[in-house]
Amino acid sequence: MNASSDHDRGEAFALGGIASALVDGEGIVVRWSRTAAELLGRTAAEVCGRPIGRLLADAPDHRDRRATRGEAGMPAAGQAVLRHRSGRTVEVTFHALRLDDRSEWLLLAAPTRQVTDWEQGTAFLRALLAQDRIGVGIHDTDLTVVRTNLTPDMFGGPAPAVGGRLREVLPARDAEDAEAVLRQVLDTGVPVIDRDQARSPYVSGRVRALSLSAVRLEDAAGRPTGVAAVFTDATERQRARRRLELTHEAATRIGGSLDVTRTAQDLADALVPAFGDLASVHLAEAVLEGDEPPKILGGGELNLRQVAVSSATGVWPASLPPAGAVLPPLPDSPRLRALQRGETFLLPDRASVLAAVEGSPDVMRLFIPEHGQSMVGTALSARGLLLGTVTVLRTEQAERFEQQDADLLAEIASRAALSVDNARRYTREHRVAIALQQRLLPAATPDTPAAETAGLYRPAAGGAEISGDWYDVIPLPALRVAFVVGDVIGHGLPATATMGRLRTAVHTLADLELDPTELLTHLDGLVQQLAGEAPPGQRDTIGATCLYAVYDPVTRRCDLASAGHLPPLVVRPDGTTTAIDISPGPPLGVGGMPFETTTLDLEPGSVLALYTDGLISRDDHDLDAGIRRLAGSLAALCRPDRDVDDTGRALLADTGFAPPRDDIALLLARTRAVPTEHTASWEFPAEPAVVADAREATAHQLARWGLHELVFTTELVVSELVTNAVRHAGGPVGLRLIRENVLICEVTDPSNTQPRLRRARTTDEGGRGLFLVAQLTTRWGSRYRQHGKTIWTEQPLTTATRPAL
């Protein structure tokens, strides 16, 4: 008896590897096979004619205690330890067969390790094939089934028969994929472990997913003889993985926006096609406005709008309401009450869908198309509020919804409802802030003799809070006008409140007729005061940038000063567009640095553009590029025949200037000029006699303008103002008359003393001059220059005497 080197390596058990010997009744070896010679390294000549017992490793008379005795003391079967010619031992398992009609025994033996492997392998295969939850298929090199335990009941579908192929029982695509895997294993020898590959046909609306593992089978020489495939039911595992993936996808996608409609659409898109073929989200109308929905359902209390839909095919069924449609009031019903309590409703199969439609056709046809196979829905509830509902249908997917699916939808909907409610609350706060912001902005920009103006404001979009941008147009005496634009640091209601205070302060300071530099200096002090009043942790967030400009239509000059603000643009009548070169001071609230005034001349018809950084800011944060882009757009849009309001709206409608993250305030002003013939000016020395000259000059000028009805009162006004200048200020004394929508009279002197209106006593000989001026004019005031002051008055003109703009 002998063992080959293949057997030593533990190759598969084969008949060719069995050693044999023929022994007579006395235990003498009669025949000795070549396999036996290879097993012990002893030739037939060395063994034949000698007792078989001498081959035992222990003693000549040794008999293995585990052997079973046969006739004449010959063991029938058992294990023995033999001695190899080299001196090493060989443990074998043997079996003795009594030959008929002869007193001889045929001994068959093989290495014990090989026999044990064969027995264990046989037992393992027998146990595996006996399983009813593990499918085993052994295929030859043509992938034909040669042995299998698969039955029709095992995975809910037909099973391959011996001599058949997988393509005969699996769907074509699944069979093709599975056989491709088996062929790959057969060719490469690389096993496949637990691969979700095959799928059994659905039975009663259920689709079973199968997991495939495969290994190559080889003979003793290592040649491929086939492939063994093991199938397990991976349906629940695959469903659990899909549920986990869907939950993760929903958590990732939903809640990234503070827009209610966008959040609802994200929910619908997350459910299709991973969960169903059609999904729709319905929200209460109040939610879209940022308000709380009613807490009582039924009787038409909850007015729903279908705000979001999603279809696996990309086409929403025409029989269902489209996105944006308002649904009719839902009648009270037990199902609706259950929905209000947060329960889900489930229509698992086609029969239950048809029954629901027949039971309430007017309502259910709003949610279920004709080809609906299965449906599940749940409420969107958050913080005790029923915000709306979400429904999902399967129309093409063969698998029907089950209770686990309903529970999964309820879990996703509960998280999505929080995102919807957060978006709703943000919408409410955003609307309040915008309303306050717009209330604080001027209701309409005035059309003055100095300029045609248009102010536009656009709040931040994309979930960003408003940031307190503002603009203003302030008419000043002597037909002058002030243009203001500013941007408060911070966001939300605090920024809006700060903006309101600054706008009021600018109005107050503008009424004092301060020059731009002085006005910004006072405004800077106010912002520092506001910062000092703020809580310690918020002081660094109080600040603003501001641009203040004053345009005089008589001199056609514009004075500007900037507190950290972007430079304005000017579009000349010939279309040339440039950024005004100004020297900006620090933002308001910083202090310590002076502001500078820039003066430029503007031809009539020039368009001055003041704006905040939201108009030009982009992700690249390149403000210079943004200014160039704005200049190009203004050059293309500003035409003499186009209103500045239309120009501004067209500019903001340009997608290149959409405000994704910041507010936009834009002020456009097309300048006008007072014609030269509408002004007259004189200069007199500081002598009492010039009062009569001033009265006479005034009377002649008014006569030339046809304002005869104003001669008497204007002479009195000029007389009082010139007299005061001669007495209290010295010369020279300037007099200027301006005729536009009002008659303006200005007297200039070199003194900086503030005139004061007072009530004279009965016995006083003077002190009634300014009182008379106030009574004869609609308003009066004074403004200061670098050297001296100007006292001005205004008198109304009748329609007939007022020149056309």
Buried (B, 14 or more C-beta within 10 A) or exposed (E): BBBBEBBEEEBBBBEEBBBBBBBBBEBBBBBBBEBBBBBBBBEBEBBBEBBBBEBBBEEEEEBBEEBEEBEEEBBBBBBBBBBBEEEEEBBBBBBBBBEEEEEBBBBBBBBBBBBEBBEEEEEEBEEBBEEEEBBBBBBBBEBBBEBBBBEEEBBBBBBBEEEBBBBEBBBEEBBEBBBEBBBBBBEEEEEBEEBEBBBBBBEEBEBBBBBBBBBBBBEBEEEBBBBBBBBBBBBEBBBEEBBEEBBEBBBEBBBEBBBBBBBBBBBBBBBBBBBBBBBBBBBBBBBBEBBBBEEEBBEEBBBBBBBBBBBBEEEBBEEBBEBEBEBEEBEBBEBBEEBBEBBBBBBBBBEBBBEBBEEBEEBBBBBBBEBBBBBBBBBBBBEEBBBBBBBBBBBEBEBBBBEEBBBBBBBBBBBBBBBBBBBBBBBBBBBBBBEBBBEBBBEEBEBBBBBBBBBBBBBBBEBBBBBBBBBBBBBBBBBBBBBBBBBBBBBBBBBBBBBBBBBEBBEEBBEEBBBBBBBBBBBBBBBBEBBEEBEEEEBEBBBBBBBBBBBBBBBBBBBBBBBBBBBBBBBBBEEEBEBBEBEBBBBBBBEEEEBBBBEBEBEBBBBBBBBBBBBBBBEEEEEEEBBBBBBEBBBBBBEEEEEBBEBBBBBBEEEEBBBEBBBBBBBBBBBBBBEEEBBBBBEBEBEEEBBEBBBEBBBEBBEEBEBEEBBEBBBBBBBBBBBBBBEEBBBBBBBBBBBBBBBBBBBBBBBEEEBEEEEEEEEEEEEBBBBBBBEBBEEBBBBBEEEBBBBBBBBEBEEEBBBEE
